């Protein structure tokens, strides 16, 4: 067995020539088949003529122009408004004079509307100042639930003459003569007389002691 290969005729020089031809053929075939990697191509950048700006510069300039135009217009409106107000000031509202305070009528007064005839009835009322204090007085009789023949004197704490108020004080006449009325208030005394003419009795109530008395000033 021959372990050493036999070179072709011509010797080493001929072998080198054959090898070179084979290598060139392979390289030519590879280049023709397009197997190699793609080659990047640079995109040319357009150049502007001297003195000309890019398009976006014109857009920014136009926007700034619009903003400035609006600002000047608004400033003009503000100045015109201030000038108009200075030349034609709004008249100052004149406050209305205060409403007059109602004056309380002293003496005989109107009693509130009566309710059911079953309730106490009083149709004679008076208001005034006794010893420097406002007082509200009423006179009448008890209701049907109690005894309508019983006269009464009422002392209220407010000008509404509300008999159901917890502060209202009721004083029954010493005699049952039916409904009574206020005849007069003299000093601290209240003089009552029966509404029924058949009774000639006169009752006197002392507002200071809150008691019935048997005498009263000469009227």
PALO-711290 format. One record per residue (C-alpha): residue in three letters; x, y, z. Coordinates in nm, 3 decimals. Example, Ala and Ser with C-alpha at 12.3 -4.5 7.8 and 13.67 -1.06 7.14 Angstrom:
2
<site type="ALA" xx="1.230" yy="-0.450" zz="0.780"/>
<site type="SER" xx="1.367" yy="-0.106" zz="0.714"/>
% end
This chain:
219
<site type="UNK" xx="0.000" yy="0.000" zz="0.000"/>
<site type="UNK" xx="0.130" yy="0.347" zz="-0.099"/>
<site type="UNK" xx="0.077" yy="0.600" zz="0.182"/>
<site type="UNK" xx="0.210" yy="0.897" zz="-0.013"/>
<site type="UNK" xx="-0.009" yy="1.036" zz="-0.294"/>
<site type="UNK" xx="0.147" yy="1.078" zz="-0.629"/>
<site type="UNK" xx="0.161" yy="1.434" zz="-0.764"/>
<site type="UNK" xx="0.050" yy="1.489" zz="-1.121"/>
<site type="UNK" xx="0.291" yy="1.520" zz="-1.391"/>
<site type="UNK" xx="0.480" yy="1.840" zz="-1.403"/>
<site type="UNK" xx="0.569" yy="1.838" zz="-1.044"/>
<site type="UNK" xx="0.487" yy="2.092" zz="-0.774"/>
<site type="UNK" xx="0.476" yy="2.388" zz="-1.009"/>
<site type="UNK" xx="0.191" yy="2.241" zz="-1.211"/>
<site type="UNK" xx="-0.007" yy="2.163" zz="-0.893"/>
<site type="UNK" xx="0.017" yy="2.522" zz="-0.774"/>
<site type="UNK" xx="-0.115" yy="2.655" zz="-1.104"/>
<site type="UNK" xx="-0.414" yy="2.419" zz="-1.097"/>
<site type="UNK" xx="-0.495" yy="2.516" zz="-0.741"/>
<site type="UNK" xx="-0.489" yy="2.885" zz="-0.825"/>
<site type="UNK" xx="-0.726" yy="2.837" zz="-1.116"/>
<site type="UNK" xx="-0.971" yy="2.646" zz="-0.901"/>
<site type="UNK" xx="-0.971" yy="2.915" zz="-0.632"/>
<site type="UNK" xx="-1.038" yy="3.189" zz="-0.885"/>
<site type="UNK" xx="-1.328" yy="2.994" zz="-1.035"/>
<site type="UNK" xx="-1.488" yy="2.948" zz="-0.689"/>
<site type="UNK" xx="-1.454" yy="3.318" zz="-0.607"/>
<site type="UNK" xx="-1.609" yy="3.422" zz="-0.936"/>
<site type="UNK" xx="-1.901" yy="3.184" zz="-0.886"/>
<site type="UNK" xx="-1.973" yy="3.318" zz="-0.537"/>
<site type="UNK" xx="-1.973" yy="3.677" zz="-0.656"/>
<site type="UNK" xx="-2.209" yy="3.602" zz="-0.943"/>
<site type="UNK" xx="-2.463" yy="3.420" zz="-0.722"/>
<site type="UNK" xx="-2.519" yy="3.719" zz="-0.484"/>
<site type="UNK" xx="-2.458" yy="3.516" zz="-0.173"/>
<site type="UNK" xx="-2.255" yy="3.785" zz="0.003"/>
<site type="UNK" xx="-2.404" yy="4.035" zz="0.259"/>
<site type="UNK" xx="-2.586" yy="4.347" zz="0.123"/>
<site type="UNK" xx="-2.386" yy="4.662" zz="0.108"/>
<site type="UNK" xx="-2.546" yy="4.971" zz="0.281"/>
<site type="UNK" xx="-2.598" yy="5.276" zz="0.058"/>
<site type="UNK" xx="-2.592" yy="5.624" zz="0.206"/>
<site type="UNK" xx="-2.899" yy="5.841" zz="0.129"/>
<site type="UNK" xx="-2.795" yy="6.181" zz="0.011"/>
<site type="UNK" xx="-2.917" yy="6.472" zz="0.238"/>
<site type="UNK" xx="-3.082" yy="6.749" zz="0.040"/>
<site type="UNK" xx="-2.911" yy="7.077" zz="0.078"/>
<site type="UNK" xx="-3.101" yy="7.412" zz="0.097"/>
<site type="UNK" xx="-2.999" yy="7.710" zz="-0.104"/>
<site type="UNK" xx="-2.804" yy="7.973" zz="0.090"/>
<site type="UNK" xx="-3.031" yy="8.198" zz="0.305"/>
<site type="UNK" xx="-3.337" yy="7.965" zz="0.292"/>
<site type="UNK" xx="-3.481" yy="7.816" zz="0.620"/>
<site type="UNK" xx="-3.636" yy="7.471" zz="0.667"/>
<site type="UNK" xx="-4.021" yy="7.448" zz="0.639"/>
<site type="UNK" xx="-4.074" yy="7.401" zz="1.014"/>
<site type="UNK" xx="-3.917" yy="7.738" zz="1.084"/>
<site type="UNK" xx="-4.189" yy="7.908" zz="0.879"/>
<site type="UNK" xx="-4.461" yy="7.717" zz="1.073"/>
<site type="UNK" xx="-4.326" yy="7.833" zz="1.409"/>
<site type="UNK" xx="-4.304" yy="8.192" zz="1.291"/>
<site type="UNK" xx="-4.666" yy="8.184" zz="1.168"/>
<site type="UNK" xx="-4.790" yy="8.044" zz="1.505"/>
<site type="UNK" xx="-4.599" yy="8.307" zz="1.701"/>
<site type="UNK" xx="-4.748" yy="8.577" zz="1.478"/>
<site type="UNK" xx="-5.106" yy="8.456" zz="1.550"/>
<site type="UNK" xx="-5.041" yy="8.446" zz="1.926"/>
<site type="UNK" xx="-4.900" yy="8.798" zz="1.925"/>
<site type="UNK" xx="-5.196" yy="8.924" zz="1.721"/>
<site type="UNK" xx="-5.444" yy="8.781" zz="1.974"/>
<site type="UNK" xx="-5.249" yy="8.929" zz="2.264"/>
<site type="UNK" xx="-5.253" yy="9.276" zz="2.108"/>
<site type="UNK" xx="-5.626" yy="9.249" zz="2.034"/>
<site type="UNK" xx="-5.706" yy="9.148" zz="2.396"/>
<site type="UNK" xx="-5.487" yy="9.427" zz="2.530"/>
<site type="UNK" xx="-5.677" yy="9.674" zz="2.314"/>
<site type="UNK" xx="-6.012" yy="9.551" zz="2.453"/>
<site type="UNK" xx="-5.889" yy="9.588" zz="2.812"/>
<site type="UNK" xx="-5.766" yy="9.942" zz="2.750"/>
<site type="UNK" xx="-6.089" yy="10.041" zz="2.576"/>
<site type="UNK" xx="-6.301" yy="9.901" zz="2.861"/>
<site type="UNK" xx="-6.099" yy="10.083" zz="3.126"/>
<site type="UNK" xx="-6.123" yy="10.406" zz="2.927"/>
<site type="UNK" xx="-6.500" yy="10.371" zz="2.886"/>
<site type="UNK" xx="-6.548" yy="10.309" zz="3.258"/>
<site type="UNK" xx="-6.333" yy="10.611" zz="3.340"/>
<site type="UNK" xx="-6.527" yy="10.837" zz="3.102"/>
<site type="UNK" xx="-6.870" yy="10.700" zz="3.195"/>
<site type="UNK" xx="-6.857" yy="10.576" zz="3.556"/>
<site type="UNK" xx="-7.149" yy="10.373" zz="3.683"/>
<site type="UNK" xx="-7.372" yy="10.567" zz="3.923"/>
<site type="UNK" xx="-7.335" yy="10.469" zz="4.285"/>
<site type="UNK" xx="-7.645" yy="10.304" zz="4.422"/>
<site type="UNK" xx="-7.813" yy="10.525" zz="4.678"/>
<site type="UNK" xx="-7.914" yy="10.327" zz="4.987"/>
<site type="UNK" xx="-8.282" yy="10.335" zz="5.066"/>
<site type="UNK" xx="-8.377" yy="10.515" zz="5.384"/>
<site type="UNK" xx="-8.454" yy="10.280" zz="5.670"/>
<site type="UNK" xx="-8.812" yy="10.174" zz="5.709"/>
<site type="UNK" xx="-8.989" yy="10.353" zz="5.993"/>
<site type="UNK" xx="-9.023" yy="10.150" zz="6.308"/>
<site type="UNK" xx="-9.387" yy="10.083" zz="6.385"/>
<site type="UNK" xx="-9.501" yy="10.276" zz="6.688"/>
<site type="UNK" xx="-9.685" yy="10.076" zz="6.949"/>
<site type="UNK" xx="-10.026" yy="10.218" zz="7.019"/>
<site type="UNK" xx="-10.082" yy="10.258" zz="7.390"/>
<site type="UNK" xx="-10.424" yy="10.211" zz="7.540"/>
<site type="UNK" xx="-10.710" yy="9.996" zz="7.421"/>
<site type="UNK" xx="-10.600" yy="9.738" zz="7.166"/>
<site type="UNK" xx="-10.751" yy="9.481" zz="6.936"/>
<site type="UNK" xx="-10.779" yy="9.133" zz="7.080"/>
<site type="UNK" xx="-10.696" yy="8.829" zz="6.868"/>
<site type="UNK" xx="-10.972" yy="8.650" zz="6.679"/>
<site type="UNK" xx="-11.179" yy="8.425" zz="6.898"/>
<site type="UNK" xx="-11.188" yy="8.052" zz="6.848"/>
<site type="UNK" xx="-11.457" yy="7.815" zz="6.960"/>
<site type="UNK" xx="-11.722" yy="7.948" zz="7.197"/>
<site type="UNK" xx="-11.628" yy="7.661" zz="7.424"/>
<site type="UNK" xx="-11.294" yy="7.829" zz="7.499"/>
<site type="UNK" xx="-11.236" yy="8.137" zz="7.719"/>
<site type="UNK" xx="-11.363" yy="8.454" zz="7.553"/>
<site type="UNK" xx="-11.198" yy="8.796" zz="7.587"/>
<site type="UNK" xx="-11.289" yy="9.090" zz="7.363"/>
<site type="UNK" xx="-11.137" yy="9.373" zz="7.563"/>
<site type="UNK" xx="-10.756" yy="9.424" zz="7.551"/>
<site type="UNK" xx="-10.518" yy="9.698" zz="7.661"/>
<site type="UNK" xx="-10.144" yy="9.761" zz="7.632"/>
<site type="UNK" xx="-9.931" yy="10.024" zz="7.797"/>
<site type="UNK" xx="-9.648" yy="10.100" zz="8.038"/>
<site type="UNK" xx="-9.698" yy="10.035" zz="8.406"/>
<site type="UNK" xx="-9.406" yy="10.126" zz="8.636"/>
<site type="UNK" xx="-9.176" yy="10.149" zz="8.335"/>
<site type="UNK" xx="-9.271" yy="9.805" zz="8.209"/>
<site type="UNK" xx="-9.482" yy="9.713" zz="7.906"/>
<site type="UNK" xx="-9.797" yy="9.528" zz="8.006"/>
<site type="UNK" xx="-10.066" yy="9.355" zz="7.802"/>
<site type="UNK" xx="-10.406" yy="9.306" zz="7.966"/>
<site type="UNK" xx="-10.728" yy="9.137" zz="7.859"/>
<site type="UNK" xx="-11.073" yy="9.090" zz="8.011"/>
<site type="UNK" xx="-11.357" yy="8.849" zz="7.938"/>
<site type="UNK" xx="-11.504" yy="8.527" zz="8.075"/>
<site type="UNK" xx="-11.427" yy="8.159" zz="8.103"/>
<site type="UNK" xx="-11.533" yy="7.914" zz="7.834"/>
<site type="UNK" xx="-11.816" yy="7.665" zz="7.821"/>
<site type="UNK" xx="-11.583" yy="7.393" zz="7.944"/>
<site type="UNK" xx="-11.548" yy="7.584" zz="8.273"/>
<site type="UNK" xx="-11.810" yy="7.838" zz="8.376"/>
<site type="UNK" xx="-11.918" yy="8.109" zz="8.129"/>
<site type="UNK" xx="-12.067" yy="8.314" zz="8.414"/>
<site type="UNK" xx="-11.721" yy="8.361" zz="8.561"/>
<site type="UNK" xx="-11.548" yy="8.685" zz="8.457"/>
<site type="UNK" xx="-11.170" yy="8.699" zz="8.432"/>
<site type="UNK" xx="-10.872" yy="8.934" zz="8.396"/>
<site type="UNK" xx="-10.575" yy="8.825" zz="8.182"/>
<site type="UNK" xx="-10.215" yy="8.949" zz="8.203"/>
<site type="UNK" xx="-9.998" yy="8.856" zz="7.903"/>
<site type="UNK" xx="-9.623" yy="8.868" zz="7.861"/>
<site type="UNK" xx="-9.629" yy="8.943" zz="7.486"/>
<site type="UNK" xx="-9.830" yy="9.167" zz="7.252"/>
<site type="UNK" xx="-9.999" yy="8.871" zz="7.083"/>
<site type="UNK" xx="-10.246" yy="8.827" zz="7.372"/>
<site type="UNK" xx="-10.219" yy="8.446" zz="7.352"/>
<site type="UNK" xx="-10.423" yy="8.292" zz="7.631"/>
<site type="UNK" xx="-10.268" yy="7.947" zz="7.585"/>
<site type="UNK" xx="-9.918" yy="8.078" zz="7.652"/>
<site type="UNK" xx="-9.765" yy="7.928" zz="7.969"/>
<site type="UNK" xx="-9.673" yy="8.280" zz="8.086"/>
<site type="UNK" xx="-10.032" yy="8.412" zz="8.070"/>
<site type="UNK" xx="-10.183" yy="8.479" zz="8.413"/>
<site type="UNK" xx="-10.561" yy="8.448" zz="8.475"/>
<site type="UNK" xx="-10.743" yy="8.617" zz="8.764"/>
<site type="UNK" xx="-11.112" yy="8.542" zz="8.822"/>
<site type="UNK" xx="-11.346" yy="8.823" zz="8.925"/>
<site type="UNK" xx="-11.469" yy="8.811" zz="9.288"/>
<site type="UNK" xx="-11.829" yy="8.769" zz="9.164"/>
<site type="UNK" xx="-11.979" yy="8.578" zz="8.873"/>
<site type="UNK" xx="-12.127" yy="8.844" zz="8.650"/>
<site type="UNK" xx="-12.045" yy="8.691" zz="8.313"/>
<site type="UNK" xx="-11.813" yy="8.859" zz="8.066"/>
<site type="UNK" xx="-11.636" yy="9.175" zz="8.183"/>
<site type="UNK" xx="-11.457" yy="9.451" zz="7.990"/>
<site type="UNK" xx="-11.178" yy="9.697" zz="8.065"/>
<site type="UNK" xx="-11.338" yy="10.026" zz="8.157"/>
<site type="UNK" xx="-11.017" yy="10.213" zz="8.228"/>
<site type="UNK" xx="-10.657" yy="10.178" zz="8.346"/>
<site type="UNK" xx="-10.567" yy="10.438" zz="8.608"/>
<site type="UNK" xx="-10.209" yy="10.429" zz="8.734"/>
<site type="UNK" xx="-10.153" yy="10.073" zz="8.852"/>
<site type="UNK" xx="-10.522" yy="9.992" zz="8.876"/>
<site type="UNK" xx="-10.745" yy="9.824" zz="8.617"/>
<site type="UNK" xx="-11.118" yy="9.898" zz="8.641"/>
<site type="UNK" xx="-11.350" yy="9.631" zz="8.500"/>
<site type="UNK" xx="-11.724" yy="9.642" zz="8.443"/>
<site type="UNK" xx="-11.970" yy="9.365" zz="8.348"/>
<site type="UNK" xx="-12.081" yy="9.349" zz="7.986"/>
<site type="UNK" xx="-12.434" yy="9.258" zz="8.100"/>
<site type="UNK" xx="-12.608" yy="9.587" zz="8.200"/>
<site type="UNK" xx="-12.810" yy="9.415" zz="8.471"/>
<site type="UNK" xx="-12.492" yy="9.406" zz="8.681"/>
<site type="UNK" xx="-12.378" yy="9.739" zz="8.822"/>
<site type="UNK" xx="-12.073" yy="9.601" zz="8.998"/>
<site type="UNK" xx="-11.728" yy="9.746" zz="8.932"/>
<site type="UNK" xx="-11.410" yy="9.548" zz="8.990"/>
<site type="UNK" xx="-11.069" yy="9.699" zz="9.059"/>
<site type="UNK" xx="-10.745" yy="9.507" zz="9.017"/>
<site type="UNK" xx="-10.410" yy="9.628" zz="9.151"/>
<site type="UNK" xx="-10.135" yy="9.545" zz="8.900"/>
<site type="UNK" xx="-9.863" yy="9.597" zz="9.160"/>
<site type="UNK" xx="-9.992" yy="9.351" zz="9.419"/>
<site type="UNK" xx="-10.182" yy="9.140" zz="9.163"/>
<site type="UNK" xx="-10.491" yy="9.140" zz="9.385"/>
<site type="UNK" xx="-10.850" yy="9.260" zz="9.370"/>
<site type="UNK" xx="-10.913" yy="9.569" zz="9.580"/>
<site type="UNK" xx="-11.231" yy="9.740" zz="9.704"/>
<site type="UNK" xx="-11.139" yy="10.099" zz="9.615"/>
<site type="UNK" xx="-10.992" yy="10.285" zz="9.320"/>
<site type="UNK" xx="-10.896" yy="10.645" zz="9.244"/>
<site type="UNK" xx="-11.168" yy="10.899" zz="9.175"/>
<site type="UNK" xx="-11.214" yy="10.891" zz="8.796"/>
% end
